[in-house]
């Protein structure tokens, strides 16, 4: 499980130092993909393989399935953290998420999201009111 928000910086080579709390979960490798709302998703390799198996069972005759699969898998990058816990974020994914230097690394249950720091702050602030007003069950039983 991934929890918390961290604010590392991308270095000049486009490398991201993973928060120490997340490194063990990514030790076996990870996959970086486009996320929704112009962030990146970091998936532990095993979790991504499970998702891939589920996606491969979806009917490719459904346009939304094809569109989502293309967005998720076409730009995906298989990465392994180095000894310092760094991964390289490919330029196309940095461009997609608008990442330059300051980033927000956000733990979200089974994945990590990487946001441009300013975009994350804006997103977080703009969604606070709707979060506070939620009155229906989002997660059954919670």
The 8 nearest C-alpha neighbors of each residue, nearest first, counted from 0:
[[1, 108, 109, 2, 107, 110, 106, 24],
 [0, 2, 106, 108, 107, 109, 110, 111],
 [3, 1, 106, 107, 108, 0, 105, 4],
 [2, 4, 106, 105, 5, 1, 107, 104],
 [3, 5, 105, 104, 106, 103, 6, 2],
 [4, 6, 104, 103, 7, 105, 3, 18],
 [5, 7, 103, 102, 104, 8, 4, 101],
 [8, 6, 102, 5, 16, 101, 9, 103],
 [9, 7, 101, 100, 102, 10, 15, 6],
 [8, 10, 100, 15, 14, 13, 101, 11],
 [9, 11, 13, 14, 12, 8, 15, 100],
 [10, 12, 13, 9, 14, 100, 99, 8],
 [13, 11, 10, 14, 87, 9, 88, 15],
 [14, 12, 10, 9, 11, 88, 87, 15],
 [15, 13, 87, 86, 9, 10, 12, 88],
 [14, 16, 9, 85, 86, 17, 87, 13],
 [17, 15, 85, 84, 18, 86, 14, 7],
 [16, 18, 84, 85, 15, 19, 22, 21],
 [17, 19, 20, 21, 16, 22, 5, 7],
 [18, 20, 22, 21, 17, 84, 23, 16],
 [21, 19, 18, 22, 23, 17, 24, 1],
 [22, 20, 19, 18, 24, 23, 25, 17],
 [21, 23, 25, 19, 24, 20, 26, 17],
 [24, 22, 26, 25, 21, 20, 19, 27],
 [23, 25, 22, 21, 26, 43, 27, 20],
 [24, 26, 22, 28, 23, 27, 43, 29],
 [25, 27, 23, 28, 24, 22, 80, 79],
 [28, 26, 25, 44, 29, 79, 24, 43],
 [29, 27, 79, 25, 44, 26, 78, 43],
 [28, 30, 43, 44, 78, 42, 25, 77],
 [29, 31, 77, 42, 76, 41, 44, 78],
 [30, 32, 41, 76, 75, 40, 42, 77],
 [33, 31, 75, 40, 39, 71, 34, 74],
 [34, 32, 39, 71, 40, 38, 92, 35],
 [35, 33, 39, 38, 40, 37, 32, 36],
 [34, 36, 37, 38, 33, 39, 40, 96],
 [37, 35, 38, 34, 96, 39, 122, 33],
 [38, 36, 96, 35, 34, 95, 39, 33],
 [37, 39, 114, 96, 34, 113, 36, 35],
 [40, 38, 34, 33, 113, 112, 32, 96],
 [39, 41, 112, 34, 32, 31, 111, 33],
 [40, 42, 31, 111, 30, 110, 112, 29],
 [43, 41, 110, 30, 29, 47, 44, 46],
 [42, 44, 29, 46, 25, 45, 47, 28],
 [43, 45, 29, 47, 28, 46, 30, 42],
 [46, 44, 48, 47, 43, 49, 42, 29],
 [47, 45, 49, 43, 48, 44, 42, 50],
 [46, 48, 50, 44, 49, 45, 42, 51],
 [47, 49, 51, 45, 50, 46, 44, 52],
 [50, 48, 46, 52, 47, 51, 45, 53],
 [51, 49, 47, 53, 52, 48, 54, 46],
 [50, 52, 48, 54, 49, 53, 55, 47],
 [51, 53, 49, 55, 50, 54, 48, 56],
 [54, 52, 50, 56, 51, 55, 49, 57],
 [55, 53, 51, 57, 56, 52, 50, 68],
 [54, 56, 52, 53, 57, 51, 58, 59],
 [57, 55, 54, 53, 58, 52, 59, 51],
 [56, 58, 54, 55, 59, 64, 53, 61],
 [59, 57, 60, 61, 56, 64, 55, 65],
 [60, 58, 61, 65, 64, 57, 62, 55],
 [59, 61, 58, 62, 65, 64, 57, 63],
 [62, 60, 59, 64, 63, 58, 65, 57],
 [61, 63, 65, 64, 66, 60, 59, 67],
 [62, 64, 66, 65, 61, 67, 68, 59],
 [65, 63, 67, 62, 61, 66, 68, 59],
 [66, 64, 62, 68, 63, 67, 59, 69],
 [67, 65, 63, 69, 64, 68, 62, 70],
 [66, 68, 70, 64, 69, 65, 63, 71],
 [69, 67, 71, 65, 70, 66, 72, 64],
 [70, 68, 66, 73, 67, 72, 71, 65],
 [69, 71, 67, 68, 72, 73, 66, 33],
 [72, 70, 68, 69, 33, 32, 67, 73],
 [71, 73, 75, 69, 74, 68, 70, 32],
 [74, 72, 69, 75, 70, 71, 68, 32],
 [73, 75, 72, 32, 76, 71, 33, 70],
 [76, 74, 32, 72, 31, 73, 30, 71],
 [75, 77, 31, 30, 78, 74, 32, 89],
 [76, 78, 30, 29, 31, 75, 79, 28],
 [79, 77, 29, 28, 30, 76, 86, 80],
 [80, 78, 28, 29, 81, 86, 77, 27],
 [79, 81, 86, 84, 85, 78, 82, 28],
 [80, 82, 84, 85, 83, 79, 86, 26],
 [83, 81, 84, 80, 85, 79, 86, 26],
 [84, 82, 81, 85, 16, 80, 17, 86],
 [85, 83, 80, 81, 82, 16, 17, 22],
 [86, 84, 16, 80, 15, 81, 83, 17],
 [87, 85, 80, 14, 15, 88, 78, 79],
 [86, 88, 14, 13, 89, 15, 85, 78],
 [87, 89, 13, 14, 86, 93, 90, 92],
 [88, 90, 92, 91, 87, 93, 13, 76],
 [91, 89, 93, 92, 94, 88, 13, 95],
 [92, 90, 94, 93, 89, 95, 74, 88],
 [91, 93, 95, 94, 90, 89, 96, 88],
 [94, 92, 98, 90, 96, 91, 95, 97],
 [93, 95, 97, 91, 92, 96, 90, 98],
 [94, 96, 92, 93, 97, 91, 37, 33],
 [95, 97, 37, 38, 93, 98, 94, 92],
 [98, 96, 94, 95, 93, 115, 99, 37],
 [99, 97, 93, 115, 96, 100, 94, 102],
 [98, 100, 101, 97, 9, 115, 93, 102],
 [99, 101, 9, 8, 102, 98, 10, 115],
 [102, 100, 8, 116, 115, 99, 9, 7],
 [103, 101, 116, 115, 114, 6, 8, 7],
 [102, 104, 6, 116, 114, 5, 113, 115],
 [105, 103, 113, 5, 4, 112, 6, 102],
 [104, 106, 4, 112, 111, 3, 103, 107],
 [105, 107, 2, 1, 111, 3, 108, 4],
 [106, 108, 110, 1, 111, 2, 109, 105],
 [107, 109, 1, 0, 110, 106, 2, 111],
 [110, 108, 0, 107, 1, 111, 42, 46],
 [111, 109, 42, 107, 41, 108, 106, 1],
 [110, 112, 106, 41, 105, 107, 40, 1],
 [111, 113, 40, 105, 39, 104, 41, 38],
 [114, 112, 104, 39, 38, 103, 105, 40],
 [115, 113, 38, 103, 102, 119, 116, 112],
 [114, 116, 102, 98, 118, 117, 97, 119],
 [117, 115, 102, 103, 119, 101, 118, 114],
 [118, 116, 120, 119, 115, 121, 102, 101],
 [117, 119, 121, 115, 120, 116, 122, 114],
 [120, 118, 122, 116, 117, 121, 114, 123],
 [119, 121, 117, 123, 118, 122, 124, 116],
 [120, 122, 118, 124, 119, 123, 125, 117],
 [123, 121, 119, 125, 124, 120, 118, 126],
 [122, 124, 120, 126, 121, 125, 119, 127],
 [123, 125, 121, 127, 126, 122, 120, 128],
 [124, 126, 122, 123, 127, 121, 128, 129],
 [127, 125, 123, 129, 124, 128, 122, 130],
 [126, 128, 130, 124, 129, 125, 131, 123],
 [127, 129, 131, 130, 126, 132, 125, 124],
 [128, 130, 132, 131, 126, 127, 133, 125],
 [131, 129, 127, 133, 128, 132, 126, 134],
 [130, 132, 128, 129, 133, 127, 134, 126],
 [133, 131, 129, 130, 134, 128, 127, 135],
 [134, 132, 130, 131, 135, 129, 136, 137],
 [133, 135, 132, 136, 131, 137, 130, 129],
 [136, 134, 133, 137, 138, 132, 139, 141],
 [135, 137, 138, 139, 134, 141, 140, 133],
 [136, 138, 135, 139, 141, 133, 134, 140],
 [137, 139, 141, 136, 140, 135, 133, 134],
 [140, 138, 141, 136, 137, 135, 134, 133],
 [139, 141, 138, 136, 137, 135, 134, 133],
 [140, 138, 139, 136, 137, 135, 134, 133]]
